[in-house]
Structure formats: structure tokens, C-alpha cells
Amino acid sequence: MAAFCRGRCRWKRSSCIQFIRRNLTGPFDYDLVVIGGGSGGLACSKEAAQLGQKVAVLDYVEPSVKGTKWGIGGTCVNVGCIPKKLMHQAALLGTALKDAQKYGWQVPGPISHDWRTMAEAVQNHIRSLNWGHRVQLQDKKVTYLNLKGSLVDEHTVKGLTKTGKETTLTAKNIVIATGGRPKYPTHIPGAMEHGITSDDIFWLEESPGKTLVVGASYVALECAGFLTGLGLDTTVMVRSVPLRGFDQQMAGLVTDYMEDYGTKFCLRTVPKRVAKLSSGELQVTWVDQQTGQDQQDTFDSVLWAIGRAPETKTLNLENVGIKLNKDSGKILVGADESTSVSNIYAFGDIGEGRPELTPTAIKAGKLLARRLSGQTSELMNYDNVATTVFTPLEYGCVGLSEEEAEIRHGKDFIEVYHAFYKPLEFTVAERNASSCYIKVVCERGGDQRILGLHFTGPNAGEVIQGFAMGFRCGATLSHLKETVGIHPTCAEEITKVNITKRSGLDATVTGC
Ligand SMILES: Cc1cc2nc3c(=O)[nH]c(=O)nc-3n(C[C@H](O)[C@H](O)[C@H](O)COP(=O)(O)OP(=O)(O)OC[C@H]3O[C@@H](n4cnc5c(N)ncnc54)[C@H](O)[C@@H]3O)c2cc1C
């Protein structure tokens, strides 16, 4: 009985559902075709299918310049958040092993790290996630196609296999969630030939050895951080300022800690040339912007982390009428993720002005699917998204930086509460806590609404995630002070801030 539709129909249930779906999709093969099976595309396609839409998702990974390839799931799963956090954890464990000896653990012999073991374990975990995504798509009745998609017209997508075989799909709505890829400085001789990017580092079978990381983005600092923590000689080359866009006082504390941790910084420098020596080492020449002099050193690896470029070039967007930002190459999108073609949507890293973060891509994708299925009109709220930089001393924040709060509200109309605190776990381990800092940026008048919350310290992501909800609910300084802390934690220190920057008083927390 269960195999037949409601027991009365002469059709098998599966044929019946297909018939209904074919009628609902009208003249199209699918209700929705999603190009890009990363964080956003997968979330959107699964949600839409659950809401009864007939959905196909195309995901295709163009190998990196070095030839690195990976499976479904996009940047986050394969070459971003997940392997990065696991390698960060590997580095933290090395630090914990050193701390452990102060806590009485007897560690026989010097501590060393085996890259191969770590890389294999991380890569196995990624493969399990790739598999999990494929199973979920199947369970949720999303058609997964390992094809490189491009637009033919506003309802037609062309998919190519890696051997060039072509498939055409039509859809009522099309979503583009093709993300971005790391940039290479194509004007620097040897940069592409000899360098790697974040698309490769997590898939290296052998240790990268002595590494030069070029760039000052969070990706650059995070990679440099875990490489240092794993015991590798690591230098970061920075042209201007680290962590641009983040609160610059906090960025300074992050890099101060990294320097103390062992990462070398080459500030105000611009790479000029990379050459491979007969020894196999890479000789890097750079210009010191202050003296104008050329300098050189040799490295085993050069990692370019100078930003990411959107994956828009091969999608045939402009011929279909989709407008791009000419400078960034990203797709211009409205608040509802719509593009300049009414039934084509774009979000995630490909969308102009969108935060390049996994949770925003996932949430935006789910909400778009719900809107397309007529379930809601709710739009994604991109304001005040919390985030964390997973450097050796983590930095988590939500809301405005002090600089941005000054610009938006005026220096005289904000009050900054701050504290230098010492995590309890650092005391016995005798670790340097001079960069452990809390900054709460508030409106100066009225209820002193919190505009920005910044924290450097252990588990910053976990700490800020909790406070982010309070922030979303419009927390004020008195809400913060009324909150009873959990003792003895680092997060507790946030509830105790009472020194304003304006007062000039010493903000060092004393006692427990
Ligand atoms: C090193 C690193 C660390 C990061 N760490 C974090 C972090 O800790 N937290 C966080 O929130 N974010 C982090 N991010 C950012 C996060 O990974 C991205 O913001 C997120 O993956 C964007 O999702 P998306 O769906 O827009 O694109 P993606 O996840 O990049 O997915 C796009 C997919 O589309 C595919 N594709 C491209 N073109 C085509 C085509 N023509 N046809 C078919 N498929 C195509 C791509 O191969 C890819 O699989 C990190 C990024 C990097 C690089």
C-alpha cells in the first residue's frame, strides 16, 4: 500500500511525485539549479529540496595552479575553515605540551611534530566530510552533478565534465554560489611557478619547511601562526597593515603575540622576485619600502595569501546581463540576493559586499531557498556578524572596531572600556599574557549601547559566539555588568570591565 500514492491512485508513489514535480517546474527541468557546491550552494540546494523544490547542484573544482584538487563542499571544507582550524589545533597542542611540563607532566625527550601524520589525519577528515555531503544530497533528493557550470541564458545552464562533455539544464531559478580562489601576484617573476596558496598548504604531503607567507590578511596570519606553532621557521611579509578592516589595536596585539611566539615579521616590504636555486630552495628578493633597498633570503616554501578573486570569469555572466563590480569582479546583488537578471541570484563570497564567511553563506542560502519556495520573505541580516581570527592568540569580535565607531558616532560620543587580563591557565605555564585584552566600545550617552566587543585570548571564538547573541539583542553596558560571570574564566573578565580608555587609568586586571 505504502508504495502507492494514498492507496487510491494507480501510480506508484515515486511516479506520482515525479509527475507533480514535472508539472510544478513547468517547462523547466528543475525549479532551481545551483552553480557551486560550497557552504552556501549546498545549504541553499538542500533547503530548497526539503521544501519540495526539484533541485540540481553543480560543483566542479578547477585544480590549483600547483595541481591540488579536492571534493565537494567548497572552500570551507576542503581548503579553508576546517583544515585551518585543525592545523591551528595541532599547533595549540604543541604549545599545550610545553605548558604541560610546567603542570608536572613528564615529557620524555624533545617535542617534535610530524607533518605527514597531521596532514593525513586532516585530509581523511575532509574526505569524510566530502562523503557526508554527497550522502546528504542524495538523502534530500538533490541531484548532484560534478560539472563546471556556466550560463547560456537566464533559464539555461551548461555543464561541462572535465573531459569536455556537455550537459544542458533548464531551471525556473538559478543560484550562483561559486565562491573565490586565492590570488597570485602575476607581475612577480617566479611567484606562480614556485609559490603555493591556501589551496595547497592543507594538502601538502610533506612539511613546507621554512616558509615565507606573503600577505597580512587573516588567512596569512592564521597560516603563519600554525606553521610557527608546528615548529617551522616562518616569516610574514607585510606591505601595509595586518588585518585591515579589523580593530587595529587588536590587530597589533595579535601580531605582537605572534612575534613573541616566534613568527618573524617583515614589515613595509614588497616582494620582487622568486627564483629556484640548484639546491631546490627558493630565493626571494624583496624591496624594503623605507630604505628602497633590495633584500634577499631563502625559503623552502612561499605561500601567497594576498587576497581572493571571485570565480566569475568562466560563468558567461555579462552575456546574460548579470552586472558585476568592475573592480572586484564580484556580482552586484540586492538585499534579497537578486542579481540584475530577475530569476538569477548570487550570494556567499561571490556577492559584492558580502562577508567572506561560511555561516553567512549558509544562512543566506537557506533563507533564499525559503523565499524561493514561498515560505518566508525574511532577508539575511548581514549586520554585526561575529567572527574570529584563529591566530596563536585568538582574536574574536562582534560589531564595530574602535576606528569605525569613531567614524560613525564621533570620538566624543563613544566610550571605550578596556582591560588587560591574565588567563588563569597562563599563570602556572608562565606564558606571556601581555596581549590578552578586552575592549568594549559603547555609545557614551543613554544606556551605553554596546557597539563593538573585542577579545584576544584562549578560545576567543567560543567566548565571542555567546556574547554575539547579547549583542544581537541590543545589549548595553549595564546588561553586561548585570551579567554574573562564570569563575574562573576569561569570558568572565568581559563582564567586569570598568576602566574607560578616556580615564587613562591602568587597565590591568589585578587579583582574581
Ligand atoms: C584559508 C581559509 C580559511 C577560512 N577560515 C574561515 C573561518 O574560520 N570561518 C569562516 O566563517 N570562514 C572562513 N573562510 C571563508 C569561507 O571558507 C568562505 O567564506 C566560504 O567557503 C564561502 O562559501 P561559498 O559558498 O560562497 O563558496 P565556496 O565555499 O568557495 O564554494 C564555491 C564552490 O563552487 C565551485 N565552483 C566554482 N566555479 C564553479 C563552476 N563554474 N561550476 C561548478 N562549480 C563551481 C567551487 O569549486 C566550490 O566548490 C576561510 C577561507 C579560507 C581560504
The ligand as a Gaussian input file, in Angstrom:
#p B3LYP/6-31G(d) Opt

LIG

0 1
 C       42.246000      29.535000       4.470000
 C       40.822000      29.963000       4.722000
 C       40.310000      29.911000       5.988000
 C       38.997000      30.282000       6.230000
 N       38.528000      30.231000       7.501000
 C       37.265000      30.584000       7.765000
 C       36.759000      30.503000       9.078000
 O       37.469000      30.126000      10.018000
 N       35.468000      30.837000       9.294000
 C       34.655000      31.259000       8.268000
 O       33.489000      31.554000       8.511000
 N       35.117000      31.381000       7.001000
 C       36.397000      31.032000       6.732000
 N       36.861000      31.100000       5.434000
 C       35.971000      31.625000       4.372000
 C       34.967000      30.564000       3.902000
 O       35.640000      29.387000       3.540000
 C       34.182000      31.110000       2.716000
 O       33.636000      32.358000       3.063000
 C       33.041000      30.171000       2.311000
 O       33.525000      28.921000       1.962000
 C       32.283000      30.786000       1.123000
 O       31.269000      29.915000       0.714000
 P       30.679000      29.998000      -0.759000
 O       29.552000      29.034000      -0.791000
 O       30.442000      31.392000      -1.135000
 O       31.860000      29.491000      -1.718000
 P       32.789000      28.219000      -1.666000
 O       32.708000      27.512000      -0.367000
 O       34.126000      28.672000      -2.111000
 O       32.161000      27.229000      -2.728000
 C       32.143000      27.509000      -4.101000
 C       32.122000      26.180000      -4.852000
 O       31.778000      26.411000      -6.212000
 C       32.652000      25.644000      -7.036000
 N       32.659000      26.266000      -8.355000
 C       33.294000      27.390000      -8.755000
 N       33.012000      27.654000     -10.038000
 C       32.171000      26.666000     -10.460000
 C       31.512000      26.391000     -11.687000
 N       31.662000      27.192000     -12.738000
 N       30.730000      25.295000     -11.756000
 C       30.554000      24.470000     -10.714000
 N       31.163000      24.692000      -9.514000
 C       31.948000      25.780000      -9.390000
 C       33.965000      25.703000      -6.289000
 O       34.864000      24.706000      -6.708000
 C       33.487000      25.499000      -4.861000
 O       33.363000      24.134000      -4.579000
 C       38.175000      30.725000       5.159000
 C       38.693000      30.781000       3.856000
 C       39.999000      30.419000       3.637000
 C       40.540000      30.479000       2.241000

